[in-house]
Amino acid sequence: MNRFNPLDTQNRMTFCSKLALALAAAAIAVFPVGCGIGPISTVSDASPVLGDALQGGVHGGQQPVSSASIQLWAVGATGYGSAASKLGSAVTTNATGGFTLGSYTCPSSSALTYITASGGNPGLGGSTTNSSIQLMAALGACGNLSPSTFININEVTTVAAAFALGQYFTPTFGTASTDSFGAPSTTQGQVGITNAFGTVNNLVSFSSGNAVTSATLTNAGFTVTTTPEATKLYTIANIIAACVNSDGTASSPCPTLFADVVPTGKTAPTDTLQAAVYMSLNPTSTNANGSANNLAALFNLTSSTPPFVGGTQPSDWTLGILYTGSTSTILAQPLGLAIDAGGNVWVASGTTTSMLSELSPTGSPLASVTTIGGLAMASLSPRNIAIDTNGNSWITTSSSSAYVFEYVPGGTSPAPIGLGKSSFGIAIDGNNNVYVGESSSSAGFEFGEFVGGVLNATNEVRFPTVGQATVCTASCTNSTLEPQFMAIDTATPANLWASSGTVLTSSTYVYQLSNIDLSSCGATPYAAVCTVPSNTTSNTYNAISLGTISEPFGLAAGYNGTTPQMWVANGVTSGSGFDQLDLLTLSSSSATVAGGQAYGDATTIGGARYLAVDGSGNVWTANNKQTSGTTTGGSVMELNSAGVVLSSVNSGTSPFNVVGYNHLGMSNPAGVGIDPSGNVWIANNPASGATDASSVFEIVGAASPTVTPIALALKNGTAGGHGVGQKP
């Protein structure tokens, strides 16, 4: 079926207008600071709007729930999980579970709303009620509600909302919980929760109460097919239904549900909505009882005649959506992936068919670009992608001409520049300076910079090759690095980092360029490409090993309190470092690396490659061991900022004999990114010609919401705002 989301009407707009559209959907008026990335000041349509009467029904599985209290809510706007506002008065469901909600007033026509059903009798007979029942449906903009809208509230609508919106749920659980959803009034805080409501629609239809099994999203002449994990959604709904369809007493399934979903050190839930949110936020059900024990016990709560057609025991509760394009028109062989400030997903892809694809936050196709700045990308092999603070996409290529592209949405893109060596790595700092790594098997590696994000020779700087550098803190030779992956850290001043990626499997180093100093070049524009000197105080190369780095691949800047971090993915082929991540601890005010430690093993990581850090400082990596056509699919893994593995551990016993969060919709996962709603996006990059070669995969609400793009997070962090490793 065709599905429509208001955020997906964007076509080829400028970055600023796309972000403004997303904010308008949330009733937010932004006073532009650097293209609209500023604080929230007012609500654009703050005039109250009289709402229309609503009708619907509440079911526990297939049983009507009578005597349930129905309340309409508008989400909070003063922080994550902030108190929601009641809209109108509560009503009670009748004997068939039906209800009609009377008059209410919307704070604004676009205020985000949801509806809850509390308590009630799920067909127990007599006047017995279950106080543990808390079901909900996410409805979206208040102005879109009408008397013709029929709202089905059941376990399926509850689970879909809990997973998409769980990051916005109150942090207080138990009897003291208000069970409310809210977001901060920051620009990306509002963008994130608005997009999250849109994601709910990709999982469930609240008018029918059924999970979405597939949908066709068509826009701008392109088509993307979505395939949510509907069977898994039903599986989780069956578990919640076991508690709903009971009296909620000590002998019911509710105590087992509540005890087994609560994370270690947290307050146990006291209703089914809290339990569903915990399943989203603690998808391995880890606590003192043991993850595998809890997962099995929860699955076994399912009735012998379950209300929904679920599946087999999963290895975790994470819920995903597959977005499939075309091998020739959009999402062909995805590789690099990045998220812009509006939550749109940009994918650099193609070995045989090269293109830049853009998806909306809910997966609708917005663009597929094959020519940038007058040059066809053709077989130039786009590799990595980064987005600057203006919303422009920068793409490096591994062709012999080594072109660097800058794509300006809705504007005129400059002509690409060929660097002469393969331009794999790319990173953008908080001042919009774009760094590119150049590698060659026959010549020394080199770093280049386009000052201020201007792609032309009059803003181009070259740093000396290692052979020309006058200082290096370790054995810097041309054979130790071909900079395929790069990142900027959060130290002050910031440092540039690079790793070798696939080309040097024997490498035990990553490189840091510190004391970055362009003063010898003078002011831009330069008369010609400027080459800066390298010494102990300016543009200093540091080769870093610490005895733990082996076959380094992806890099990601992290942050733990006040301590900058740099994560390194080890292993691309084989060897001792294949299943590890390295965590380098940095000085906050210098280039000094205070220490390093490797985390993970073959039971937790399956070939670490690309990395991303979320708003809690947790690091995510795509496990690349899985190949196209396997029955187990692919996976990603998650560690917190202290190196503790949070994702599934391979116990050797089915169904827990997998590594990380495992999904059939993932295949040879490559690029990974986290959006402002907390969704984790993965580029599927299987072998050429594979049937799943044109797709990306989304794990819904599994990560903490994140400031995007990375360049904006670095900029905000420098200014004392919400930066890397922090929520928007």
C-alpha positions in Angstrom: 0.0 0.0 0.0 1.0 3.6 -0.4 1.6 5.5 2.8 1.9 9.3 3.2 3.8 11.2 5.9 3.8 15.0 6.0 7.6 15.1 6.3 7.9 13.1 3.0 6.5 15.8 0.8 10.0 17.3 0.7 11.6 16.9 -2.8 14.5 18.9 -3.8 14.5 21.7 -1.2 17.4 23.5 0.3 18.7 22.1 3.6 17.2 25.1 5.5 13.7 24.7 4.1 13.7 21.0 4.7 14.6 21.6 8.4 12.0 24.3 8.6 9.4 22.0 7.3 10.1 19.4 9.9 10.0 22.0 12.6 6.7 23.4 11.2 5.2 19.9 11.6 6.1 20.2 15.3 4.6 23.7 15.6 8.1 25.2 16.2 9.2 28.7 15.1 12.9 29.0 14.8 14.9 32.2 14.7 17.6 31.2 12.3 21.1 31.0 13.7 23.4 29.5 11.0 20.7 28.2 8.7 18.0 27.7 11.4 20.2 25.8 13.8 19.3 27.9 16.8 17.2 27.8 20.0 13.4 27.5 20.0 11.7 30.8 20.8 8.0 30.4 20.3 5.3 28.1 19.0 4.3 29.2 15.5 0.6 28.3 15.8 0.1 28.7 19.5 -3.6 29.6 19.2 -5.6 26.8 20.8 -7.7 24.8 18.3 -11.0 23.1 19.3 -10.6 19.4 18.6 -13.2 17.1 17.1 -14.7 14.2 19.0 -12.8 10.9 18.6 -14.0 7.3 18.7 -12.3 4.0 19.1 -11.9 0.7 20.9 -9.6 -1.0 23.3 -8.6 -4.6 23.1 -6.4 -6.9 25.1 -5.3 -9.2 22.3 -8.7 -10.0 20.7 -10.7 -9.4 23.9 -12.5 -6.0 24.5 -11.3 -4.1 27.6 -14.3 -2.6 29.4 -14.1 0.1 32.2 -10.7 1.3 31.0 -9.9 5.0 31.4 -9.2 6.8 28.1 -7.2 10.0 28.1 -5.8 12.1 25.2 -2.4 13.8 25.7 -0.1 16.4 24.1 3.6 15.5 24.5 5.7 17.5 27.0 8.1 20.1 25.6 10.5 20.8 28.5 12.8 17.8 28.4 13.1 14.1 27.6 10.1 12.4 29.3 8.7 15.8 30.5 5.1 15.9 31.7 2.5 15.6 29.0 -0.7 17.7 29.1 -4.1 16.3 29.3 -6.5 17.2 26.5 -10.1 17.1 27.6 -11.6 14.8 30.2 -11.1 11.1 30.6 -13.9 8.8 29.5 -14.5 5.1 30.2 -14.8 2.2 27.7 -18.1 0.4 27.5 -18.8 -3.3 27.6 -17.4 -3.8 24.1 -14.3 -1.8 24.7 -15.6 1.2 22.7 -15.3 4.8 23.6 -16.1 8.3 22.4 -13.9 11.1 23.5 -15.7 14.4 23.9 -14.5 17.9 23.3 -10.9 18.9 23.9 -8.6 21.8 22.9 -5.4 21.3 21.0 -2.5 23.5 22.2 -1.9 24.0 18.5 -3.0 22.2 15.4 0.4 20.5 15.1 0.9 19.6 18.7 1.9 15.9 18.9 -0.6 13.7 20.6 -1.1 10.2 21.9 -3.9 8.4 23.7 -3.8 6.0 26.6 -6.1 3.3 28.0 -5.5 2.6 31.8 -6.9 -0.3 33.8 -10.1 -2.1 32.9 -11.6 -5.5 32.6 -10.1 -7.7 29.8 -13.0 -10.1 29.8 -12.5 -11.6 33.2 -16.2 -11.6 34.1 -17.8 -9.6 36.9 -16.3 -6.3 38.0 -12.6 -7.5 38.2 -10.2 -5.1 36.7 -6.4 -5.2 36.0 -4.6 -2.1 37.2 -1.4 -3.2 35.4 -3.1 -2.4 32.0 -1.6 0.6 30.3 -2.0 0.6 26.5 -1.5 3.5 24.0 -1.5 4.7 20.4 0.6 7.4 19.0 -1.7 9.7 16.9 0.5 12.5 15.6 -0.6 16.1 14.9 -3.6 17.1 16.9 -5.1 19.0 14.0 -5.2 15.8 11.9 -7.6 14.1 14.3 -11.3 13.9 13.2 -14.6 12.2 14.1 -13.9 9.9 11.1 -10.7 8.7 12.7 -11.2 5.3 14.5 -8.5 4.5 17.0 -7.7 0.9 17.9 -5.7 0.7 21.1 -4.1 -2.6 21.7 -0.7 -4.3 22.5 0.4 -3.8 18.8 -0.1 0.0 18.9 1.5 0.1 22.3 4.6 -1.8 21.3 5.1 0.2 18.1 4.9 3.5 20.1 7.1 2.2 22.9 9.9 1.3 20.5 9.7 4.4 18.3 9.2 6.8 21.2 10.9 5.0 24.1 13.8 7.5 24.2 11.2 10.2 25.0 9.5 8.3 27.8 9.7 9.6 31.4 12.8 8.3 33.2 10.7 7.5 36.3 9.2 4.0 36.4 7.1 2.2 38.9 4.2 3.5 40.8 5.6 7.0 40.8 5.7 7.1 37.0 3.5 9.5 35.0 3.9 7.4 31.9 4.5 10.5 29.8 6.3 11.3 26.6 8.2 14.6 26.0 11.2 16.2 24.3 13.3 19.3 25.0 12.5 22.5 23.2 15.9 22.5 21.4 15.6 22.5 17.6 16.8 18.9 17.1 14.9 17.8 20.2 11.7 18.7 18.5 12.8 17.4 15.1 13.7 14.1 16.8 10.3 13.5 18.5 8.4 14.7 15.4 10.3 12.2 13.2 9.8 9.4 15.8 6.0 9.9 15.6 6.4 9.4 11.8 8.3 6.2 12.3 5.4 4.8 14.4 3.3 4.9 11.2 5.9 2.7 9.4 5.3 0.0 12.1 1.5 0.0 12.8 -1.8 1.4 11.6 -3.7 2.7 14.7 -6.9 2.7 12.7 -6.8 -1.1 12.3 -4.5 -2.0 15.2 -2.5 -4.2 12.9 1.3 -4.2 12.2 2.4 -2.9 8.8 3.9 -5.8 6.8 5.1 -3.7 3.8 4.6 -0.4 2.3 5.5 1.4 -1.0 6.9 4.9 -0.6 7.0 6.9 -3.9 8.3 10.4 -4.3 10.3 12.5 -6.7 10.0 9.7 -9.3 11.6 7.1 -7.1 10.2 4.2 -5.1 11.4 2.6 -1.9 9.7 -0.5 -0.3 9.6 -0.8 3.4 9.5 -4.1 5.2 9.0 -3.8 9.0 9.7 -6.8 11.2 5.9 -7.3 11.7 6.3 -10.8 13.0 8.7 -9.7 15.7 6.4 -6.9 16.6 3.5 -9.4 17.1 5.8 -11.6 19.1 6.5 -8.8 21.6 2.8 -7.8 21.6 1.9 -11.4 22.5 4.2 -11.1 25.6 2.5 -7.9 26.7 -0.9 -9.4 26.1 -0.2 -12.2 28.6 -0.2 -9.6 31.3 -3.1 -7.5 29.8 -5.4 -10.5 29.6 -5.1 -11.3 33.3 -6.2 -10.0 36.6 -2.7 -8.6 37.3 -2.3 -10.4 40.6 0.8 -12.1 41.9 -0.2 -15.4 40.2 -0.6 -13.7 36.8 2.1 -13.3 34.1 2.5 -9.6 35.1 5.1 -10.1 37.9 7.3 -12.2 35.6 7.0 -9.6 32.9 7.9 -6.8 35.2 10.8 -8.6 36.9 12.5 -9.8 33.6 12.4 -6.5 31.6 13.8 -4.2 34.2 17.5 -3.2 33.6 20.0 -3.7 36.4 19.7 -1.1 39.1 16.5 0.4 37.8 12.9 0.5 39.2 10.7 -2.3 38.1 7.7 -1.4 35.9 4.2 -1.5 37.3 2.2 -1.4 34.0 2.4 -2.8 30.5 3.5 0.4 28.8 6.4 0.7 31.1 7.3 -2.9 30.4 7.2 -2.3 26.6 9.4 0.7 26.9 11.9 -1.3 29.0 11.9 -4.0 26.3 12.9 -1.2 23.8 15.6 0.4 26.0 16.9 -2.9 27.5 16.6 -5.2 24.4 18.7 -8.0 25.9 16.6 -8.0 29.1 19.8 -7.8 31.1 19.6 -7.9 34.9 20.7 -10.1 37.7 18.6 -13.0 36.5 20.7 -13.3 33.3 19.8 -12.1 29.8 19.2 -15.5 28.2 17.1 -16.6 31.1 15.0 -13.5 31.0 14.5 -13.6 27.2 13.3 -17.2 27.4 11.0 -16.6 30.4 9.4 -13.6 28.7 8.9 -15.5 25.4 7.3 -18.3 27.4 4.7 -15.9 28.7 3.0 -16.2 25.3 -0.3 -17.9 25.5 -0.7 -21.3 23.8 -3.3 -19.6 21.7 -1.7 -16.2 21.2 -3.8 -13.3 19.9 -1.3 -12.4 17.2 0.7 -14.4 14.8 4.2 -14.0 16.2 7.5 -15.8 15.5 10.1 -17.9 17.2 12.2 -16.8 20.2 14.5 -13.9 19.2 18.0 -13.3 20.5 17.0 -9.7 21.5 14.0 -7.4 21.3 15.3 -4.8 18.9 12.8 -4.0 16.1 13.8 -3.1 12.6 12.6 -1.8 9.2 14.2 -2.7 5.8 14.1 0.0 3.1 14.8 -1.4 -0.4 15.5 0.7 -3.5 16.7 -0.3 -6.9 20.0 -1.5 -8.3 19.8 1.2 -11.0 17.8 4.2 -9.6 18.3 4.6 -5.8 20.3 3.0 -3.0 22.4 0.9 -5.4 25.1 -0.9 -3.3 25.1 1.4 -0.3 28.4 2.0 1.5 28.9 5.3 3.3 26.0 6.8 5.3 25.4 10.1 7.1 22.5 11.9 8.8 21.7 15.6 8.4 20.2 18.0 10.9 16.6 17.3 9.7 17.1 13.5 10.2 17.3 12.8 6.5 19.6 9.8 5.6 22.2 10.3 2.9 23.9 7.3 1.3 26.9 7.2 -0.9 26.8 4.0 -3.0 27.8 2.1 -6.0 30.7 0.3 -7.5 29.1 -0.5 -10.8 26.4 2.2 -10.4 27.5 5.2 -8.5 25.0 7.6 -6.8 24.1 9.7 -3.9 20.7 8.8 -2.4 18.6 10.7 0.1 15.8 9.3 2.2 13.5 11.2 4.5 13.5 10.4 8.3 10.7 7.9 7.6 12.4 6.3 4.5 10.7 8.0 1.6 12.9 8.7 -1.4 13.8 12.4 -1.7 16.6 12.3 -4.2 19.0 10.1 -6.2 21.9 12.1 -7.7 24.3 10.7 -10.3 25.8 14.0 -11.5 27.3 16.6 -9.2 28.9 19.8 -10.3 28.6 18.9 -13.9 30.5 15.6 -13.5 28.8 12.2 -13.7 29.8 10.0 -10.8 29.4 6.9 -13.1 32.1 4.4 -12.0 34.1 6.8 -9.8 33.3 4.6 -6.8 32.0 6.8 -4.0 33.4 5.7 -0.7 32.7 7.9 2.3 30.3 10.7 3.0 30.2 13.6 5.6 27.7 16.4 6.0 28.8 20.0 6.9 26.9 22.5 9.1 25.2 24.0 6.0 23.7 20.6 5.1 25.9 20.0 2.1 27.1 16.5 1.4 30.7 15.8 0.8 31.7 12.5 -1.0 35.1 11.0 -1.6 35.9 8.5 -4.4 38.5 5.8 -4.8 38.9 6.3 -8.6 42.3 7.1 -10.1 41.2 10.8 -10.5 40.3 10.9 -6.7 37.5 13.3 -7.1 35.9 15.1 -4.1 32.3 16.1 -4.6 30.2 18.6 -2.7 26.5 18.3 -3.2 24.4 21.4 -2.4 20.7 20.5 -1.9 18.5 22.9 -3.8 21.5 25.0 -5.0 24.4 24.9 -7.4 27.0 22.4 -6.6 30.6 23.4 -7.3 32.8 21.4 -9.8 34.5 18.5 -8.2 38.2 18.5 -7.6 40.5 15.7 -8.5 43.3 15.1 -6.0 45.4 12.6 -7.9 45.4 10.0 -5.2 42.4 7.9 -4.0 40.4 10.2 -1.7 38.9 7.7 0.7 38.8 9.3 4.2 36.8 12.5 5.0 36.0 14.4 8.2 34.5 17.9 8.9 35.2 19.9 12.0 32.9 22.3 13.9 34.2 25.2 11.8 33.2 23.5 8.6 36.8 22.8 7.6 36.7 19.7 5.4 39.6 17.2 5.7 40.3 14.6 3.1 42.8 11.7 3.2 44.6 10.7 0.1 46.2 7.2 -0.3 48.4 5.5 -2.8 50.3 2.3 -2.9 53.3 4.0 -4.6 53.5 7.3 -2.7 53.2 8.7 0.8 49.8 9.4 2.2 48.7 13.0 2.4 46.0 15.1 4.1 44.2 17.9 2.4 41.8 20.5 3.8 39.2 22.7 2.2 39.0 25.7 4.5 35.5 26.7 5.6 33.9 24.1 3.5 34.7 25.8 0.1 35.5 23.3 -2.6 38.1 25.1 -4.8 41.8 25.5 -5.1 41.8 29.0 -3.5 40.7 27.4 -0.2 42.7 24.2 -0.5 45.5 23.3 1.9 47.9 20.4 1.7 49.7 18.9 4.7 53.1 17.4 4.1 53.3 13.7 3.3 54.9 11.7 6.1 58.1 11.5 4.2 58.3 15.3 4.2 57.2 15.7 7.8 60.0 16.9 10.1 58.6 15.2 13.2 56.7 12.2 14.1 56.2 10.7 17.5 56.6 7.1 16.3 57.7 5.2 13.2 55.8 7.2 10.6 56.5 5.5 7.2 54.6 5.4 4.0 53.8 1.7 4.6 51.9 2.3 7.8 48.9 4.3 6.6 46.7 4.8 3.7 44.0 7.1 5.3 40.7 5.5 4.3 38.8 6.6 7.4 39.0 9.8 9.3 37.5 11.6 12.3 37.8 14.8 14.4 38.1 14.4 18.2 36.5 16.5 20.9 39.7 17.8 22.5 40.4 21.6 22.5 42.0 22.3 20.1 40.6 19.4 18.0 42.9 16.8 16.4 42.5 14.9 13.1 42.6 11.1 13.1 43.0 8.5 10.3 43.2 4.7 9.9 44.1 2.5 7.0 40.8 0.6 6.4 41.1 -2.4 4.1 44.3 -1.7 2.4 46.9 -2.4 5.1 45.8 -5.4 7.1 49.2 -5.6 8.9 48.9 -2.1 10.3 49.1 -1.6 14.1 48.8 2.2 14.1 46.3 5.0 13.7 47.6 8.5 13.0 46.8 11.8 14.7 47.5 15.2 13.2 47.7 17.6 16.0 48.6 21.3 16.4 46.8 22.1 13.2 48.0 25.5 12.1 47.3 27.2 8.8 48.8 30.6 9.7 51.6 30.3 7.2 49.0 30.3 4.3 47.5 33.7 5.3 43.9 34.5 4.6 41.7 32.9 2.0 41.4 33.0 -0.9 44.9 31.7 -1.6 46.7 32.4 -4.8 47.3 28.6 -5.2 47.0 25.5 -3.2 48.9 26.1 0.1 51.2 23.6 1.7 51.8 24.1 5.4 55.0 23.0 7.3 55.1 20.2 9.9 57.1 20.4 13.1 56.8 19.9 16.9 54.5 22.8 17.3 52.6 23.0 14.0 50.8 20.2 12.1 52.5 17.4 14.1 52.1 13.7 13.1 51.6 11.2 15.9 51.6 7.5 15.2 49.6 5.8 18.0 49.6 2.1 18.7 49.6 1.4 22.5 50.0 -2.3 21.8 46.3 -2.8 21.3 45.5 -1.6 17.8 45.4 -4.2 15.0 44.1 -3.8 11.5 42.3 -0.5 12.3 39.2 0.4 10.2 36.5 2.8 11.3 36.9 5.7 13.7 34.5 7.7 15.9 34.9 10.5 18.4 33.3 9.8 21.8 32.9 11.6 25.0 32.7 10.4 28.6 31.8 13.2 31.0 34.7 15.6 30.4 37.0 13.1 28.8 37.4 13.0 25.0 37.6 9.6 23.4 38.5 8.0 20.1 37.0 4.6 19.2 38.9 2.4 16.7 37.3 -0.6 15.0 39.9 -3.4 14.7 39.9 -6.1 12.1 38.9 -6.3 8.5 40.2 -9.7 7.4 41.5 -12.0 10.2 43.8 -12.0 13.1 43.9 -11.2 16.8 42.3 -7.8 16.4 39.4 -9.0 14.3 36.8 -8.9 17.0 37.8 -5.9 19.1 37.2 -2.2 19.5 39.9 0.0 20.9 39.1 2.9 23.1 41.7 5.7 23.3 41.4 8.2 26.2 42.5 11.7 25.3 43.5 14.8 27.2 40.8 17.4 27.1 43.3 20.2 26.3 46.0 18.6 24.2 46.9 15.9 21.7 48.1 13.5 24.5 46.7 10.0 24.5 46.4 9.1 28.1 45.7 5.4 27.5 44.0 2.7 25.4 42.2 -0.5 25.9 40.7 -3.2 23.7 37.1 -4.4 24.3 35.2 -7.3 22.9 35.9 -10.8 21.6 34.4 -13.3 19.2 31.3 -13.7 21.4 30.4 -10.0 21.2 31.8 -8.6 17.9 31.8 -10.1 14.5 34.2 -8.1 12.3 34.0 -4.5 13.4 34.0 -1.9 10.6 32.1 1.4 10.6 31.4 3.2 13.9 28.9 5.7 15.3 28.5 7.3 18.7 25.0 8.1 20.2 23.7 10.7 22.5 24.7 8.7 25.6 28.2 8.2 24.4 27.6 4.6 23.5 29.4 3.3 20.4 27.8 1.3 17.7 29.6 -0.8 15.1 28.4 -2.8 12.1 29.5 -6.5 12.3 30.8 -7.4 8.9 31.3 -11.1 9.2 27.8 -11.9 8.0 27.6 -12.3 4.2 24.8 -12.0 1.7 22.4 -15.0 1.6 23.1 -16.3 5.2 20.1 -17.3 7.2 21.2 -15.4 10.3 21.4 -12.0 8.6 23.7 -9.3 9.9 24.1 -7.5 13.1 25.4 -4.4 14.9 26.8 -4.2 18.4 26.7 -1.6 21.1 29.1 -0.7 23.9 28.8 2.1 26.5 31.4 4.8 27.0 33.2 2.6 29.5 33.5 -0.3 27.1 30.8 -2.5 28.6 29.1 -4.6 25.9 25.3 -3.9 25.9 24.3 -6.0 22.8 23.8 -9.7 22.6 26.6 -12.1 23.5 27.1 -15.4 21.7 26.3 -18.1 24.3 26.7 -20.9 21.8 23.2 -22.1 22.3 20.4 -21.3 19.9 18.8 -18.8 19.6 21.5 -16.9 21.5 24.3 -18.2 19.3 24.6 -14.8 17.4 26.7 -11.7 18.0 25.1 -8.3 18.6 21.6 -7.2 17.6 20.8 -9.6 14.8 18.4 -9.0 12.0 17.6 -10.9 8.7 17.2 -7.5 7.0 20.9 -6.8 7.4 23.5 -8.1 4.9 27.2 -7.4 5.0 26.5 -4.2 7.0 28.8 -1.2 6.2 28.1 2.4 7.0 26.2 3.2 10.3 24.6 6.4 11.5 22.3 7.5 14.4 19.6 10.1 13.8 18.1 12.7 16.1 15.3 10.3 17.1 17.7 7.5 18.3 17.2 5.3 15.2 20.2 3.3 14.1 20.7 3.3 10.3 22.9 0.7 8.5 23.9 0.5 4.9 23.7 -3.0 3.5 26.7 -3.7 1.2 26.6 -7.3 0.0 28.4 -8.7 -3.0 27.6 -7.2 -6.4 24.5 -8.8 -7.9 23.0 -9.9 -4.6 19.2 -9.5 -4.3 19.6 -7.4 -1.2 22.2 -5.1 -2.7 20.0 -2.0 -2.7 18.8 -1.4 0.8 19.4 0.2 4.2 18.2 -1.1 7.5 16.8 0.9 10.5 16.8 -0.3 14.1 14.0 1.7 15.6 14.7 3.8 18.7 17.5 1.6 20.0 20.1 4.4 20.5 20.0 7.7 22.4 19.0 10.6 20.2 22.0 12.3 18.7 23.0 15.7 17.4 23.5 15.5 13.6 25.4 16.0 11.5 28.7 15.2 13.3 30.1 18.6 12.3 27.2 20.3 14.0 27.8 18.3 17.2 31.5 19.3 17.1 30.5 22.9 16.6 27.9 22.8 19.5 30.4 21.1 21.8 33.0 23.8 21.2 30.4 26.5 22.1 29.3 24.7 25.3 26.1 23.3 23.8 25.0 19.8 23.1 27.8 18.1 21.3 29.3 14.7 20.5 28.1 12.0 22.9 25.2 14.1 24.1 21.5 14.3 23.3 20.1 17.2 21.3 
